[in-house]
């Protein structure tokens, strides 16, 4: 705390490795993690009541004065509603709770006049705009200054939120209402809880991880007690304790029955599908579920709490810390550990319930590991990898708010406390709210309109808080008898065996395959994957999916290599997603009879000429190369020289194709998808990635066309032989394309009226309904990163060539493409290629007069005016894409 004040204040968090503060916008973005930072001295507010618990009353008094004097809650910054509620609003309310307690005692805080509560109320009003939805579920983010829908808010477009995000509000919002007498906060939080309860899956009584805030549809239909759902269950039970509303206990008991029926597989807690609760959704657990044994103690269900806690402790003893995620056979799945306090929380509650000194030894282990492995000169640093002990320059505010609070309380005797902790309930951020709030300012009727509670025939569901004197008579043997069978559960599931290093030094197999080296067309690589329990499935869209089943691996070491391979694929995806993402490019057919009217949406490349910096683009006649895949030396260089080469996707890397055609003298290249029927209308746009090597030697432009768009050019070649195209960053107008060149008279004559129409259409574009207008949200071509739903196995989607991107669902799924490439979101509103002439049946080469040519086209397809109108709309739509910064 002193380091944070000395090196970081007034920044939100301390960076303990560099001894400076983390200020949002000044440090590289960490994505959603940074949504907790709002330039409101987060760590200071989050730590207020911890200071009082640790009997640091003087420091507390100075900290409160700092908060009142320095903290500004009116910043133009987008923050997480969930994180701001539990950390900042909860911190202010917890600080207010202990401040009025100290003031009543007469020694400290005599000057205090509810300033923290006034700030809490101000913040509460700033969070309320997030609840402006038909369902009552809040938006996941809000701008502290401008709310949600304000033009300058930069948020309010989200459609989904996690169940915990919407269901972890009632304690803080109800406390704010009870403290201030303003009922609106409690009303909004209750409405959100009511909606989630009504949307539960009725046959299983489970809730999903992610829900649509407008429709109430479940977006992610897996259910567990870890990330995304955890504190929703916690707040149902604690809302009953704090507010005395029976409906909350009824709901909790209903959910708890489902959890113990489907999710609890002692000592494991495994996610399941809400519609098929007997089917596991994944084969790993995340560290956030470590809170659940503590909640079970509060519930009074001691045996499964002891079992799960002991299993978690065995994992900690193996790795010194609890990994962010670990598999059902207790191997590391995600190796980070951001100093989370949930396990310490459960340890405290179990010791309170059993009086077993074993849990004091557990606490001692936690403290020793923190001091030995996480302590650095300026604080405590998060673990980047529990296997290697590497650090991350991060110390989250919850470390001071929760970890030290629970560890101190674990060892503190009653005389060590300056107040009775039993008079308070802990929020999910361990902030203290006084139990006397249950009888204060009861502006909300306890009568709940929700019905259909499940009748539960279980004596464990008594409507009382557990009495430790009756349930747990401080008999250490009681807990020990439950723990004993689990003492070696981790080691039994994780045979040490010889290390991979030892194996490689001997006559064993070679070191495992690395994700960056993998080629799906390499039989040797496929054999290695098979040995690691990774299978390859071809998808209809031309990509392949990698799925890992640890049980199919040749050995436990090979299974571990397979998991590491999948994790590398995820990291590769993450890295490539952060790389420069380029907008779509254009391929315009400028030769007769198209004259620039046909505009095809093309995917860019991360190498070669950057067409956005060469406004004129690259213009030339197209030629098909031999071999068509472009993966070896071009055998028809005379046909390719000074032309734009056409080639087929597959068999080798994009960069290799580019080097081969460049060597043959081509001035550009177009890669055509080999997946029959693929189209930019229905598939995400590809961004062609490099080969992991230096690609500065590639100087020609390269673009990617899906099969449907590529066939337009191929059909035109068969029809007219000489086809000239323009590769550019966006479609060019005719004046630019034909500057200094002769335009056929019939095109000019037939377009006089069309030109006026184009101009009028451009002027009134915003008033014209156009089904081909591009959506306003960004749809740049980005790295392929999809998240297949459900499935307990690791899966990766990719192409037979080195995988460009990867991503994960339950058990480390990753996505990638056949060639190193990336795709962005499907462009629902992207302009369709004006392909009527090219897609019609083949026409004979036009050797007639221009008038006859026009009549020939009219008889086979549609009137020229109609074609020109379609082309005009396509060009308008493409220009709209540019305006929208796609």
PyMOL commands that set and color helices and strands:
alter all, ss='L'
color gray80, all
select helices_A, chain A and resi 2-8+31-36+42-46+48-53+57-70+81-105+115-131+163-167+170-180+184-198+230-243+246-263+287-299+302-319+342-354+358-374+397-411+414-416+421-423+435-439+468-471+476-486+489-493+500-505+515-517+523-531+550-552+556-578+611-613+637-640+654-663+707-720+734-737+745-763+765-767+836-839+850-860+864-883
alter helices_A, ss='H'
color red, helices_A
select strands_A, chain A and resi 13-15+20-22+78-80+141-143+160-162+210-212+218-220+222-223+264-265+268-269+272-273+284-286+325-327+332-334+375-376+379-380+382-385+390-392+424-426+432-434+534-538+544-548+585-589+598-602+618-624+644-648+668-672+686-688+701-705+724-728+794-798+814-815+821-823
alter strands_A, ss='S'
color yellow, strands_A
deselect
rebuild
show_as cartoon
